[in-house]
Amino acid sequence: MDWTLSIAILIGGLLLSMGIGLPVALGFLVINVIGTYFFMGGERGITQMVANATMAVSTYSLAPVPLFLVMGSLFFHSGLARRVLDAIDVLIGRLPARLSYLTVTSGTVFAALSGSSLANTGMLGTLMVPEMVKRGYKKHMAIGPILGSGGLAVIIPPSTLAVLFGSLARIDIGGLLVAGLIPGVILAIFYAILIFVQSKIDPDAAPMYDYVPKPVSERIKIFCRDILPMAAIIFAVVGSILTGVATPTESGALGILAVAVLALIFKALDFKAISTAITDAARVTGMTFLLITASSTFAQLLAFSGASAGFVRWATSLEMGPTQTLLIMALILLILGMFMDQVSMMLITLPIFVPLAMSLQFDMIWWGLIMLLMLEVSFTTPPFGLLLFVMHGVSPKGTTLQEVARAALPYIACVFLLVALVIAFPILATFIPSLM
C-alpha cells in the first residue's frame, strides 16, 4: 500500500473519531485495532498490540511524571504557594501595575516549584483576579499576565509536559528539562516589558493605589523566612539533575521530600493535603498513561505501514531548508493547538516529527524545546486552549471567552519572539544541558 494512503487512513481516521466526539483514548483504540488488523496480520497483530501497550507504560523514563505531579499538588494544597505569593507581594513594593508584575513574578517562581500550567493558572486566577478587579485593573491587565505566566511551567523545570515529550520523542529528559531555564527567564522578562509598555500606553489600565511599603529590615526577614527556603525545592529538582547527583526520576522524589519537609517546618502538612496531592496525581497519571499506551501502538502502525518513512522521504525531497521545515512543524502544532489538547498533539505528531528531525540532524534538545514552546502557545490559542477555559472559569462575572483570548494575544506574541531567538541562537537552549 502506498504510504500516502496509509497515512490518510490512520491520521484521517483518528481526526474523524475526534471530530464525531469520541474521547481521545477511545479514538486511538478504535484506529489502533482497525490498523493493526489490516497492517499487522489480523489477530496476531492485535496480540502484539496488547504486548506493546504494556511495554509502553513500563518504561522508566515516565516515572518522573507522577512524582512531579505529587510535588506540585502538595506545594499548592499545603499552603506553601500562598506563603510565597504573599512574600513576593511585600518584596515588589510600590510600582505602577504592581499586581501584574506580582503575577508574572509569582508565576515564574511557581513554574519552578510545581510543573503544572493548569494548576498555576487556576491558583493565580483565583487569588489575583478578584484583587485586581477590586483595584480597578482592566481585564487585559488582570487576565493576560496570568495566562502568560501560567504557561511558563511548560518549559521551566520541573515540567511534566517536558518529561512526557522527552519520553515519547526518546530525548534525554534531564537535558530537555534544564534546557528551558534560560528561555523561561527570558520569556518572563518579555512579559514584564510588555506590562511596562501597556501600563505606559494606558495608565488607567492598572491604576496606582495606596500601599505602605515595609521597612527594608522587614523585607529581608520575609525573604529569608518565606522565599529563601523554597530554593531547597528548586535545588532538589533542578540542581540534582544539573550536578548529576540524581536522575529525573530521583529528582522528582527529592522534590516531594523537599516540599514535605518545608510544609512540616511551616506546620502546613496535614493528611488532607497529602491525600489530595496523591489523588490528583493518580487521576492525571492514569489518564496520561492510557493515552501513551494508545499512542505507542499508533506510532508502530505508522512505521509498520511505511507511512513514517514515506513522509520523511517526501519531506526531505522538498526544496526546503531545515529552518523552513522546522517552521512548518511549528505551524502544524499551532493549528492543532486550536482544536486539541497538548498530549493528543504530541501523540499524533511525534511519530512523524521525530524521524524527520533526526534526518535533518537537528540537535534534539534544541528542537524539543522549540516544540515545547509551540505547545505552550497552544495552551492559549482559541477556540479550545485549555488555559483559556481555566481562566474564563475564574474571571469576573460577565467576562467572555473572546475577552480572555484577546488578553492572551500579546503574550502569545512574546512566545513567538522567544521562538525566533532560540532558532537564531541555539545556545540559549543548549548551554545549560552542555554543562551536565
C-alpha positions as CSV (number, residue, x, y, z in Angstrom):
1,M,0.0,0.0,0.0
2,D,1.3,3.5,-0.9
3,W,2.4,5.5,2.2
4,T,0.1,8.4,1.4
5,L,-2.9,6.1,1.6
6,S,-1.6,4.5,4.8
7,I,-1.1,7.9,6.5
8,A,-4.5,9.1,5.2
9,I,-6.3,6.1,6.7
10,L,-4.5,6.3,10.1
11,I,-4.4,10.1,10.6
12,G,-7.7,10.7,8.9
13,G,-9.4,8.0,10.9
14,L,-8.0,9.4,14.1
15,L,-9.1,13.0,13.3
16,L,-12.6,11.7,12.2
17,S,-13.0,9.9,15.5
18,M,-12.2,13.0,17.5
19,G,-14.5,15.1,15.2
20,I,-17.5,12.9,16.0
21,G,-16.9,13.3,19.7
22,L,-15.1,10.1,20.7
23,P,-12.7,10.6,23.7
24,V,-9.1,10.8,22.5
25,A,-8.1,7.5,24.2
26,L,-11.1,5.7,22.7
27,G,-10.4,7.2,19.3
28,F,-6.8,5.9,19.4
29,L,-8.0,2.5,20.5
30,V,-10.5,2.2,17.6
31,I,-8.0,3.2,15.0
32,N,-5.3,1.0,16.5
33,V,-7.5,-2.1,16.4
34,I,-8.5,-1.4,12.8
35,G,-5.0,-0.5,11.7
36,T,-3.4,-3.4,13.5
37,Y,-5.8,-5.9,11.9
38,F,-5.1,-4.7,8.4
39,F,-1.4,-3.8,8.6
40,M,0.0,-6.3,11.2
41,G,-1.6,-9.6,10.4
42,G,-5.1,-9.8,11.9
43,E,-5.4,-11.4,15.3
44,R,-1.7,-11.9,15.7
45,G,-1.2,-8.2,15.2
46,I,-3.8,-7.4,17.9
47,T,-2.0,-9.8,20.3
48,Q,1.2,-7.9,19.6
49,M,-0.5,-4.6,20.1
50,V,-1.5,-5.7,23.6
51,A,2.1,-6.7,24.4
52,N,3.4,-3.4,23.1
53,A,1.0,-1.4,25.1
54,T,2.3,-3.0,28.3
55,M,5.9,-2.2,27.4
56,A,5.0,1.5,26.5
57,V,3.9,2.4,30.0
58,S,6.5,0.3,31.9
59,T,9.4,2.5,30.6
60,Y,11.5,4.0,33.4
61,S,11.6,7.4,31.7
62,L,7.9,8.0,32.5
63,A,8.4,7.6,36.3
64,P,9.0,11.3,36.9
65,V,5.5,12.2,35.7
66,P,3.5,11.1,38.9
67,L,6.4,12.3,41.1
68,F,6.3,15.9,39.7
69,L,2.5,15.9,39.8
70,V,2.5,14.9,43.5
71,M,5.2,17.5,44.3
72,G,3.3,20.3,42.6
73,S,0.0,19.4,44.0
74,L,1.4,19.2,47.5
75,F,3.1,22.5,47.1
76,F,-0.3,24.2,46.3
77,H,-2.5,22.3,48.7
78,S,-0.2,22.7,51.7
79,G,-0.3,26.5,51.5
80,L,3.3,27.0,50.6
81,A,2.3,28.6,47.3
82,R,0.2,31.2,49.1
83,R,3.1,31.9,51.5
84,V,5.4,32.6,48.6
85,L,2.8,34.8,46.8
86,D,2.3,36.9,49.9
87,A,6.1,37.3,50.4
88,I,6.6,38.4,46.8
89,D,3.8,40.9,47.2
90,V,5.7,42.6,50.0
91,L,9.1,42.5,48.2
92,I,7.8,44.1,45.0
93,G,6.8,47.3,46.8
94,R,5.0,50.3,45.2
95,L,5.1,50.1,41.4
96,P,2.7,51.0,38.6
97,A,0.8,47.9,37.6
98,R,2.4,46.1,40.6
99,L,-0.2,43.4,40.7
100,S,0.5,42.5,37.1
101,Y,4.3,42.3,37.9
102,L,3.4,40.3,41.0
103,T,1.5,37.8,38.9
104,V,4.4,37.3,36.4
105,T,7.0,37.0,39.2
106,S,4.9,34.6,41.2
107,G,4.0,32.6,38.1
108,T,7.7,32.2,37.2
109,V,8.5,31.0,40.8
110,F,5.5,28.7,40.8
111,A,6.6,27.2,37.5
112,A,9.9,26.2,39.1
113,L,8.1,24.7,42.1
114,S,5.1,22.9,40.6
115,G,5.5,21.9,36.9
116,S,1.8,22.3,36.1
117,S,0.5,25.1,33.8
118,L,-3.1,24.4,34.6
119,A,-2.5,24.5,38.4
120,N,-0.5,27.7,38.2
121,T,-3.2,29.4,36.1
122,G,-6.0,28.2,38.3
123,M,-4.4,29.3,41.5
124,L,-3.1,32.7,40.2
125,G,-6.6,33.4,38.7
126,T,-8.4,32.5,41.9
127,L,-6.1,34.6,44.1
128,M,-5.2,37.6,41.9
129,V,-8.2,38.4,39.7
130,P,-10.6,39.4,42.5
131,E,-7.9,41.7,43.9
132,M,-7.1,43.2,40.5
133,V,-10.7,43.8,39.8
134,K,-11.1,45.4,43.2
135,R,-8.2,47.8,42.4
136,G,-9.7,48.9,39.1
137,Y,-7.4,46.9,36.7
138,K,-8.8,46.5,33.2
139,K,-9.4,42.9,32.2
140,H,-6.5,42.6,29.9
141,M,-4.1,43.7,32.6
142,A,-5.6,41.2,35.0
143,I,-6.1,38.2,32.8
144,G,-3.1,38.5,30.4
145,P,-0.3,38.2,32.9
146,I,-1.9,35.1,34.5
147,L,-2.3,33.3,31.1
148,G,1.3,34.2,30.2
149,S,3.0,33.2,33.4
150,G,0.8,30.2,33.8
151,G,2.2,28.7,30.6
152,L,5.8,29.1,31.8
153,A,5.5,25.7,33.6
154,V,5.7,24.1,30.2
155,I,9.4,24.9,29.7
156,I,10.7,25.8,33.2
157,P,11.7,22.6,35.1
158,P,10.1,20.5,36.6
159,S,7.8,20.4,33.6
160,T,5.6,17.3,33.4
161,L,4.9,18.0,29.8
162,A,8.7,18.1,29.1
163,V,9.0,14.7,30.7
164,L,6.2,13.3,28.5
165,F,7.7,14.9,25.4
166,G,11.2,13.6,26.1
167,S,9.9,10.1,26.8
168,L,7.8,10.0,23.6
169,A,10.5,11.5,21.5
170,R,13.3,9.5,23.1
171,I,15.1,12.7,24.0
172,D,17.3,13.0,27.1
173,I,14.8,14.1,29.7
174,G,17.3,15.7,32.1
175,G,18.8,17.8,29.3
176,L,15.3,18.8,28.0
177,L,14.2,19.8,31.5
178,V,17.1,22.1,32.2
179,A,17.1,23.5,28.6
180,G,14.1,25.6,29.4
181,L,15.8,27.5,32.3
182,I,17.3,30.4,30.3
183,P,14.4,30.7,27.7
184,G,12.0,30.6,30.6
185,V,13.6,33.6,32.4
186,I,13.9,35.5,29.1
187,L,10.2,34.9,28.5
188,A,9.3,36.2,32.0
189,I,11.4,39.3,31.2
190,F,9.5,39.8,28.0
191,Y,6.2,39.6,29.9
192,A,7.5,42.3,32.4
193,I,8.5,44.5,29.5
194,L,5.0,44.0,27.9
195,I,3.3,45.0,31.2
196,F,5.5,48.1,31.4
197,V,4.6,49.2,27.8
198,Q,0.9,48.5,28.3
199,S,0.8,50.5,31.6
200,K,2.7,53.4,29.9
201,I,0.3,53.5,27.0
202,D,-2.8,53.3,29.2
203,P,-2.0,54.2,32.8
204,D,-5.7,53.8,33.8
205,A,-5.5,50.1,32.8
206,A,-3.6,49.4,36.0
207,P,-4.2,52.3,38.4
208,M,-1.9,53.1,41.3
209,Y,-3.3,52.6,44.8
210,D,-2.2,53.4,48.3
211,Y,0.4,51.0,49.5
212,V,2.6,51.3,52.6
213,P,5.9,49.6,51.9
214,K,7.5,47.6,54.6
215,P,10.9,48.6,56.1
216,V,14.0,47.1,54.5
217,S,14.7,45.0,57.6
218,E,11.2,43.6,57.4
219,R,11.5,42.7,53.7
220,I,14.8,40.9,54.4
221,K,13.2,39.0,57.2
222,I,10.2,38.0,54.9
223,F,12.6,37.0,52.1
224,C,14.7,34.8,54.4
225,R,11.7,33.2,56.0
226,D,9.3,32.7,53.1
227,I,11.3,32.8,49.8
228,L,14.8,31.5,50.5
229,P,13.7,28.1,51.9
230,M,11.8,27.4,48.7
231,A,15.2,27.4,46.9
232,A,15.7,24.0,48.5
233,I,12.9,22.6,46.3
234,I,14.4,24.1,43.2
235,F,17.9,22.7,44.1
236,A,16.4,19.3,44.9
237,V,14.9,19.1,41.4
238,V,17.0,21.2,39.0
239,G,20.2,21.2,41.0
240,S,20.3,17.4,41.4
241,I,19.9,16.9,37.7
242,L,22.5,19.5,36.7
243,T,25.1,18.2,39.1
244,G,24.5,14.6,38.1
245,V,23.6,13.6,41.6
246,A,20.1,12.3,40.6
247,T,18.2,11.2,37.5
248,P,14.9,13.0,36.6
249,T,13.0,10.3,38.5
250,E,15.2,10.6,41.6
251,S,14.9,14.4,41.4
252,G,11.1,14.1,41.5
253,A,11.3,12.0,44.7
254,L,13.8,14.6,46.2
255,G,11.4,17.4,45.2
256,I,8.5,15.7,47.0
257,L,10.7,15.2,50.1
258,A,11.8,18.9,50.0
259,V,8.1,20.1,49.7
260,A,7.0,17.8,52.5
261,V,9.9,18.9,54.9
262,L,9.2,22.6,54.2
263,A,5.4,22.1,54.7
264,L,6.2,20.3,58.0
265,I,8.5,23.1,59.2
266,F,5.8,25.7,58.4
267,K,3.2,23.4,60.1
268,A,1.2,23.2,56.9
269,L,1.4,19.4,56.3
270,D,-1.7,17.5,57.1
271,F,-3.5,14.4,55.9
272,K,-5.9,16.3,53.7
273,A,-3.1,18.0,51.7
274,I,-1.3,14.6,51.3
275,S,-4.4,12.7,50.2
276,T,-5.4,15.4,47.7
277,A,-2.0,15.6,46.2
278,I,-1.8,11.8,45.7
279,T,-5.4,11.7,44.4
280,D,-4.8,14.5,41.8
281,A,-1.6,12.9,40.7
282,A,-3.1,9.4,40.3
283,R,-6.0,10.8,38.2
284,V,-3.8,12.7,35.8
285,T,-1.2,10.0,35.6
286,G,-3.8,7.3,34.8
287,M,-5.3,9.4,32.0
288,T,-1.9,10.3,30.6
289,F,-0.6,6.7,30.6
290,L,-3.8,5.5,28.9
291,L,-3.1,8.0,26.1
292,I,0.6,6.9,25.9
293,T,-0.4,3.3,25.6
294,A,-2.6,4.1,22.6
295,S,0.0,6.4,21.1
296,S,2.8,3.8,21.1
297,T,0.8,1.4,19.1
298,F,-0.2,4.2,16.7
299,A,3.4,5.1,16.2
300,Q,4.3,1.5,15.4
301,L,1.4,1.3,12.9
302,L,2.8,4.4,11.1
303,A,6.2,2.8,11.0
304,F,5.0,-0.7,10.0
305,S,2.7,0.6,7.2
306,G,5.6,2.7,5.8
307,A,3.8,6.0,6.4
308,S,6.5,7.4,8.7
309,A,9.4,6.5,6.3
310,G,7.4,7.7,3.2
311,F,6.6,11.0,4.8
312,V,10.2,11.6,5.8
313,R,11.4,10.8,2.3
314,W,8.9,13.2,0.9
315,A,9.7,16.0,3.3
316,T,13.4,15.7,2.8
317,S,13.0,15.6,-1.0
318,L,11.3,19.1,-1.0
319,E,13.5,22.1,-1.7
320,M,13.2,23.4,1.8
321,G,16.0,24.1,4.2
322,P,16.0,22.7,7.8
323,T,14.7,26.1,9.2
324,Q,11.7,26.1,6.8
325,T,10.9,22.5,7.8
326,L,11.1,23.4,11.4
327,L,8.8,26.4,10.9
328,I,6.3,24.1,9.2
329,M,6.4,21.7,12.2
330,A,5.7,24.7,14.5
331,L,2.8,25.9,12.3
332,I,1.3,22.4,12.4
333,L,1.4,22.4,16.2
334,L,-0.1,25.9,16.2
335,I,-3.0,24.8,14.1
336,L,-3.6,21.6,16.0
337,G,-3.5,23.5,19.3
338,M,-6.6,25.4,18.3
339,F,-8.6,22.1,18.4
340,M,-7.0,19.6,20.8
341,D,-5.0,19.2,24.0
342,Q,-1.2,19.1,24.2
343,V,-0.9,15.4,24.9
344,S,-3.0,14.4,22.0
345,M,-1.0,16.8,19.7
346,M,2.3,15.1,20.8
347,L,0.8,11.6,20.3
348,I,-0.3,12.4,16.7
349,T,2.7,14.4,15.5
350,L,5.8,13.0,17.3
351,P,5.8,9.6,15.4
352,I,6.3,11.6,12.2
353,F,8.2,14.7,13.5
354,V,10.9,12.8,15.4
355,P,12.3,10.8,12.4
356,L,12.1,13.9,10.3
357,A,14.0,16.0,12.9
358,M,16.6,13.3,13.2
359,S,17.0,13.0,9.4
360,L,17.7,16.8,9.3
361,Q,20.3,16.3,12.1
362,F,18.7,18.8,14.5
363,D,20.1,19.0,18.0
364,M,17.2,17.1,19.6
365,I,17.2,19.1,22.8
366,W,17.1,22.4,20.9
367,W,14.4,21.0,18.6
368,G,12.4,19.6,21.6
369,L,12.5,23.0,23.4
370,I,11.1,24.8,20.3
371,M,8.3,22.2,20.1
372,L,7.6,22.7,23.8
373,L,7.3,26.5,23.2
374,M,4.7,25.9,20.5
375,L,2.9,23.6,22.8
376,E,2.9,26.4,25.4
377,V,1.3,28.7,22.8
378,S,-1.3,26.1,22.1
379,F,-2.5,26.4,25.7
380,T,-3.8,29.8,25.0
381,T,-4.9,29.6,21.3
382,P,-8.6,30.0,20.7
383,P,-11.0,28.4,20.4
384,F,-10.0,25.4,22.6
385,G,-6.9,26.5,24.5
386,L,-7.1,24.8,27.9
387,L,-5.8,27.8,29.8
388,L,-8.5,30.0,28.2
389,F,-11.2,27.8,29.8
390,V,-9.4,27.7,33.2
391,M,-9.0,31.5,33.1
392,H,-12.6,32.0,32.0
393,G,-13.8,30.0,34.9
394,V,-12.1,32.3,37.5
395,S,-12.6,35.6,35.7
396,P,-15.1,38.3,36.8
397,K,-18.7,37.7,36.1
398,G,-19.7,38.7,32.6
399,T,-16.2,38.1,31.1
400,T,-16.5,36.4,27.7
401,L,-14.1,33.8,26.3
402,Q,-13.3,36.3,23.5
403,E,-12.1,38.8,26.0
404,V,-9.9,36.2,27.6
405,A,-8.4,35.2,24.2
406,R,-7.7,38.9,23.3
407,A,-5.9,39.4,26.6
408,A,-3.7,36.4,25.7
409,L,-2.6,37.6,22.3
410,P,0.3,39.9,23.3
411,Y,1.7,37.1,25.5
412,I,1.5,34.7,22.6
413,A,3.5,37.2,20.5
414,C,6.2,37.2,23.3
415,V,6.5,33.4,22.9
416,F,6.8,33.7,19.1
417,L,9.6,36.3,19.7
418,L,11.3,33.8,22.0
419,V,11.0,31.0,19.4
420,A,12.7,33.3,16.9
421,L,15.5,34.0,19.3
422,V,16.0,30.3,20.1
423,I,16.1,29.4,16.4
424,A,18.6,32.2,15.8
425,F,20.7,31.5,18.9
426,P,20.5,27.8,19.7
427,I,22.9,28.3,22.6
428,L,20.0,29.7,24.6
429,A,18.7,26.1,24.7
430,T,21.8,24.1,24.6
431,F,24.2,25.9,27.0
432,I,22.9,24.5,30.3
433,P,22.5,21.0,29.0
434,S,26.0,21.1,27.8
435,L,27.2,21.7,31.4
436,M,25.6,18.4,32.6
